[in-house]
Amino acid sequence: MPKYLLGCGTWPYMFPPYSARPYTIDECLKMISDLKFDGVELSGFRPHAHPETYKTKKDRTDLEERIKSYHLEICGIAADLSSYPVASPHTDMRRKHEELFSNSLRFCNDLGIKAMRVDTVTGYQGPADVEYRGAWRMAVDAFKKYAKKAQDAGVRLVWEFEPGFMFNKPVEVVRLLEEVGHPYFTAMVDTCHAHCCGIGLNQGKERERFNGYPIDVIDAPVSKIAGEFIRKLKGHIGHMHLIDSDNTLNQHHTSTHVPLGKGIIDFDNVMRALEDIGYSGWLSLDLCFWPDAWSATKDCKAYLDGLVKRYA
């Protein structure tokens, strides 16, 4: 197996600015296949690979076969768990989140998907009616429970931290992974998010300091922030998204995902960091919310090919 495999997510081509006329999943599969990616990372949101769109076992088997017909492996799925916060003060909301999670795990099993993205759902300010420690405890407890379920299902959870969601400080990211402490709960590191979290975007007034823990921000030249964050997450990374940054947030209150080579991230440093921590596996392109993502994909694939060739 090659050291690195290249994947491409389908959500950038159905979320804004494409939401009025989203590219279909088959249009995405054809484009991704034509550009010779090794795999596809599915959007679990409608109109793509949502469990309610593909309700029956046959529907799901047919979808899996269609993906294989494009000579693509499924490298993961971004499940739609966005309706119910994981740290809601309301028991019924947390129960519904767990039900969605369990349904998504079954969907993964039916399609042979081995990695599923999760997040904290709640925005960076945290839940308005839950104090910080309570929200932290509910998130950790939920992820511990989910990790056990994921292990039973043979599906690795990859938590995507980002400026748009709570617990986005580097110190919080490391601490949450350590407190959950389960091999089936890992980090999805998006280089753009890692960069923006490392420079402190959307962190506002400090809500809590973890005494004795040394990394409230990443101390490195700005172009090397993402790579240094990767080094601090050694042993915790389950999946990688590669995308550039211009130091800004977008209208959706999260990192602006700039095409590779058009921002300020030092991707040679990123690749050296991956070597340093012993990571191998999927590197997925994520052009989420970029205004011309469809056209930008070809150049980004060429950029990824160059990186992999240098660091294979």
C-alpha positions in Angstrom: 0.0 0.0 0.0 1.3 3.5 -0.8 2.4 5.7 2.1 -0.3 8.3 1.2 -3.6 7.9 -0.7 -5.4 10.9 -2.1 -9.1 11.5 -1.4 -11.6 14.2 -2.2 -14.7 15.2 -0.3 -18.1 15.7 -2.1 -19.6 18.3 0.2 -17.9 21.3 -1.4 -19.9 20.7 -4.5 -23.3 20.7 -2.8 -22.9 23.2 0.0 -22.9 27.0 -0.7 -22.3 28.4 -3.2 -23.7 25.3 -5.0 -26.7 24.7 -2.8 -29.1 26.2 -5.3 -28.0 23.6 -7.8 -25.8 21.0 -6.1 -23.7 18.7 -8.1 -25.1 15.2 -7.9 -23.1 12.5 -6.2 -22.5 10.8 -9.6 -21.3 14.1 -11.1 -18.8 14.3 -8.1 -17.7 10.7 -8.4 -17.0 11.1 -12.2 -15.0 14.3 -11.7 -13.0 12.8 -8.7 -12.4 9.6 -10.7 -11.4 11.5 -13.9 -8.8 13.4 -11.8 -7.4 10.1 -10.6 -8.0 10.5 -6.9 -7.6 7.2 -5.0 -10.8 7.6 -3.1 -13.9 9.7 -2.2 -14.9 11.1 1.2 -18.7 11.2 1.1 -21.0 13.9 2.3 -23.6 12.3 4.6 -25.8 15.3 4.0 -28.7 15.4 1.6 -28.7 15.2 -1.4 -25.6 13.0 -1.2 -25.1 9.9 1.0 -27.7 10.5 3.6 -29.1 7.4 5.4 -32.7 8.5 4.6 -31.9 8.9 1.0 -30.5 5.4 0.8 -32.9 3.7 3.2 -32.7 0.0 2.3 -29.8 -2.4 2.3 -30.2 -2.7 -1.5 -30.1 1.1 -1.9 -26.8 1.1 0.0 -25.3 -1.9 -1.8 -26.2 -0.2 -5.1 -24.5 3.0 -4.0 -21.4 1.1 -2.9 -21.2 -0.6 -6.3 -21.6 2.7 -8.2 -18.7 4.1 -6.2 -16.6 1.1 -7.0 -17.5 1.4 -10.7 -15.6 4.7 -10.7 -12.5 2.9 -9.3 -12.8 4.8 -6.1 -12.4 3.6 -2.5 -14.6 5.2 0.2 -12.1 6.8 2.6 -14.7 8.2 5.0 -18.0 10.0 5.5 -19.0 13.3 7.0 -22.2 12.1 8.8 -25.0 14.6 9.3 -25.3 14.8 13.1 -26.0 18.5 13.0 -29.6 18.6 14.2 -28.9 18.0 17.9 -26.0 19.3 20.0 -23.8 16.7 21.7 -23.7 19.0 24.8 -27.3 20.1 25.0 -28.8 20.7 28.4 -31.9 18.7 27.3 -31.7 14.9 27.7 -34.0 14.3 24.8 -31.8 16.3 22.5 -28.7 14.3 23.5 -30.7 11.1 23.1 -31.7 12.1 19.5 -28.0 12.9 18.8 -27.1 9.4 19.9 -29.8 7.9 17.7 -28.5 9.8 14.7 -25.0 8.6 15.5 -26.1 5.0 15.8 -28.0 5.2 12.5 -24.9 6.6 10.8 -22.8 3.8 12.2 -25.2 1.3 10.6 -25.0 3.2 7.3 -21.2 3.0 7.5 -21.3 -0.8 8.1 -23.7 -1.3 5.1 -21.3 0.5 2.8 -18.1 -0.8 4.3 -17.0 2.7 5.4 -14.2 2.6 8.0 -14.0 6.3 9.2 -16.8 8.7 10.2 -16.4 12.4 10.9 -17.9 13.8 14.1 -17.9 17.3 15.7 -19.3 19.0 18.8 -22.2 20.6 16.7 -22.4 23.7 19.1 -20.9 27.0 17.9 -17.7 28.4 19.2 -19.4 30.4 21.9 -20.6 27.1 23.5 -24.2 26.4 24.6 -25.8 29.5 26.0 -27.5 27.7 28.9 -24.7 25.3 29.9 -21.6 26.4 31.8 -18.2 25.5 30.4 -17.4 22.5 32.6 -20.8 21.0 32.1 -20.5 21.3 28.3 -17.0 19.8 28.4 -18.2 16.8 30.6 -21.2 16.1 28.3 -19.0 16.1 25.2 -16.3 13.9 26.7 -18.9 11.4 28.1 -20.7 11.3 24.8 -17.5 10.7 22.8 -16.4 8.0 25.2 -19.7 6.2 24.7 -19.6 6.7 20.9 -16.0 5.4 20.7 -17.1 2.1 22.3 -20.0 1.8 19.8 -17.7 2.7 16.9 -15.2 0.0 18.0 -17.9 -2.6 18.1 -18.9 -1.5 14.6 -15.3 -1.4 13.3 -15.6 2.3 12.4 -13.0 4.8 13.5 -14.3 8.2 14.6 -12.4 11.2 13.4 -13.3 14.4 15.3 -12.9 17.5 13.2 -12.1 20.5 15.4 -12.4 24.0 13.9 -12.9 27.6 14.7 -16.7 27.4 14.1 -17.3 24.9 16.9 -16.7 24.9 20.7 -13.4 23.5 22.1 -11.2 24.9 19.4 -8.2 26.0 21.3 -5.1 23.8 20.8 -5.0 23.1 24.5 -8.7 22.0 24.4 -8.2 19.8 21.3 -5.3 17.9 22.9 -7.0 17.6 26.3 -10.3 16.3 24.9 -8.5 13.6 22.8 -6.6 12.6 25.9 -9.6 12.6 28.2 -11.7 10.5 25.8 -8.6 8.2 25.6 -10.0 5.7 23.2 -8.2 4.3 20.1 -11.4 4.6 18.0 -11.7 8.3 18.8 -9.1 10.2 16.8 -8.6 13.7 15.3 -9.4 14.7 11.8 -6.8 17.4 11.1 -7.8 19.9 8.5 -4.7 22.0 7.9 -6.8 25.1 7.4 -8.7 24.6 10.7 -5.5 23.7 12.5 -3.8 26.9 11.2 -6.8 29.1 12.2 -7.2 27.4 15.6 -3.4 27.8 16.1 -3.6 31.5 15.6 -6.5 31.9 17.9 -9.4 32.8 15.6 -12.9 32.6 17.1 -11.6 32.0 20.6 -12.7 35.2 22.1 -12.6 35.9 25.9 -10.8 33.0 27.7 -13.3 30.8 29.4 -11.0 28.4 31.1 -7.3 27.8 31.4 -6.2 24.2 32.0 -3.5 24.7 34.6 -0.2 23.3 33.8 -1.0 22.5 30.2 1.5 24.4 28.0 -0.1 25.0 24.6 -2.9 27.6 24.7 -1.5 28.8 21.3 1.0 27.3 18.9 4.4 29.1 19.1 5.7 29.0 15.5 6.1 31.1 12.4 2.7 31.7 11.0 3.3 29.6 7.9 4.3 26.6 10.1 1.4 26.7 12.5 -0.5 23.8 10.9 2.6 21.6 10.9 3.4 22.3 14.5 -0.1 21.5 15.6 0.2 18.2 13.8 3.4 17.4 15.8 1.5 18.2 19.0 -1.2 15.7 18.0 1.2 12.7 17.6 -0.6 9.5 18.3 -4.0 11.0 17.9 -4.5 11.7 14.2 -6.9 9.3 12.3 -7.4 11.3 9.1 -6.1 14.3 7.3 -7.6 17.1 5.2 -5.2 19.2 3.2 -6.3 22.8 2.3 -4.7 26.2 2.4 -5.6 29.3 4.6 -5.4 33.1 4.1 -5.7 33.7 7.9 -9.4 34.6 7.7 -12.8 33.1 8.6 -15.7 32.9 6.1 -19.3 34.0 6.4 -20.1 30.7 8.0 -17.9 31.6 11.0 -15.2 29.0 10.2 -11.9 28.8 8.3 -11.7 30.1 4.8 -10.6 27.1 2.7 -8.3 28.5 0.1 -7.1 26.3 -2.8 -3.7 24.7 -2.2 -0.8 26.9 -2.9 -2.9 30.1 -2.9 -2.6 30.8 0.9 0.2 30.9 3.5 0.5 27.4 4.9 3.9 25.7 4.4 2.9 22.3 3.1 6.4 21.0 2.9 6.5 21.6 6.7 3.1 19.8 7.0 4.5 16.8 5.1 7.6 16.8 7.2 5.4 16.9 10.4 3.4 13.9 9.1 6.7 12.1 8.6 7.9 13.0 12.1 4.8 11.6 13.8 4.7 8.5 11.6 1.3 9.2 9.9 0.5 7.4 6.7 -2.9 7.0 5.0 -5.4 9.3 3.5 -4.9 13.0 2.5 -8.2 14.4 1.5 -8.9 17.6 -0.4 -11.5 19.8 1.2 -12.6 23.0 -0.7 -15.6 23.5 1.5 -17.4 26.8 0.8 -14.8 28.0 -1.7 -16.7 30.0 -4.4 -15.3 28.1 -7.3 -14.5 24.8 -5.8 -15.5 22.7 -8.8 -13.0 24.5 -11.1 -10.3 24.7 -8.5 -10.2 20.9 -7.8 -8.0 20.1 -10.9 -5.2 22.4 -9.8 -5.4 21.2 -6.2 -5.1 17.6 -7.3 -1.9 18.5 -9.3 -0.6 20.2 -6.1 -1.3 17.1 -4.0 0.4 14.9 -6.6 3.5 17.0 -6.3 3.5 16.8 -2.5 3.0 13.0 -2.5 5.8 12.6 -5.1 8.2 14.5 -2.9 7.3 12.7 0.3 6.4 9.2 -0.8 
